Amino acid sequence: MTHPDRKKAKRYDNPGRCKLFTDTVYSGESDDAGKLFDILDKCSHMFDPAENEFIPLIGDLHGHSSFSDGSCDPEKFYPRLKNEAKLDFASLTDHDHGGVGRPELWMGSPSKWDKIKQLAEKYYVPGKFTTILAYERDSYPFYNNMILYFNSHNADMVRGERDGEITERELKDLLNRDDVITAPHDTYYLSSGADLSHIPLELMTPFIEVISRGDAAEYMGNPAFGEKYCCEGGFWQDALRRGAEMGCIGGSDDHGGQGGMILDRPYPFNYPGLTGVWAKENTVEGIFEALKAKRTFAFMGGRVTVDFRVNGHYMGEKISRGTDGELHIRFSVKADAPVKTVTLVKNCRNYMLFNGISSECVIDYCQETEKDSYYIRAELSDGRFAWCSPVWVTE
């Protein structure tokens, strides 16, 4: 892209309008028009990134058993997700309070937490099925429902001055740990939510659970939200607008051993939230590293893969726009249903819309803030949605 006035005329561009494209179109009469069209096609792909160096893995990062308030036998939890839902990884995330009127996870010897660790180790099959040790920790007043994911199968629970609550200092210490990743859910609820438009930026979690069953938490009013009520400030975009570098994951929040499965329920509650990661390998280390890097996408059931890159950088990265000011933005969505639309979201607004197009490359020239955010939202023909963690671009 070399026209000297292009940035005066446009905020964004099509890679097909490079100098070679124009020269080819205006090359006059030719006996081999097919060759000319081949050149035009190559122009449209001249900024495509290299082949993805990671593998896509799909999992459910949120599920409960009878160790707390679920009905699923804990011994059947991982086998069901592996053999019936056909997932690559999963997390059993029982509540730390152990269910109202029942022992907390840390009580007894062995405790329920000891048994959860044993199950994670028992059903871990490196390279085939990975179990991520986790639990759901009440953390009032910042994040009433917050899941903690650990980088090993032998970790201690995180307790503070008062169970069920968390102080600012305790939250800061937790967010600074390298061995733990945190993600709240039900953030839109009054009783169990989080006011992401008010919490200090340094206390923001690295992730939000953007979808479980029927409660897409991207923004207030999105069509895949079926819950009875919600609150301003409880959505992903509320955090992103403030500059939070918050990625997205999905989890079914299933309580009956049907995590990752599409159920016979009204839309949107039939579809479970799932997480996709781009990882080096299907191991605890590989998936935890992908989560740490925010190479993640979330979607509503079935099978979806989202590859989103900016100047070759993967989702979840923070990059500089560079001296030429050009961003080459490439997305590819593969799914088990036709792609209806793909929306490029820039700074929490719909920036570009692609109908029936699952793969495209565009160029963006315009830096709008000190740190712009880009991600995509894909809608499939059956009403399912998918999202990816953003790429953040500084001046």
Helices and strands as residue ranges (DSSP letters): H 6-9, E 12-13, G 15-17, H 19-25, H 33-44, E 55-60, H 74-83, E 89-90, H 112-122, E 130-131, E 134-139, E 143-150, H 168-175, E 180-184, G 201-203, E 207-211, H 236-240, E 247-250, E 273-279, H 284-293, E 296-300, E 304-310, E 313-314, E 318-320, E 327-335, E 339-346, E 349-355, E 359-364, E 371-380, E 385-388, E 391-394
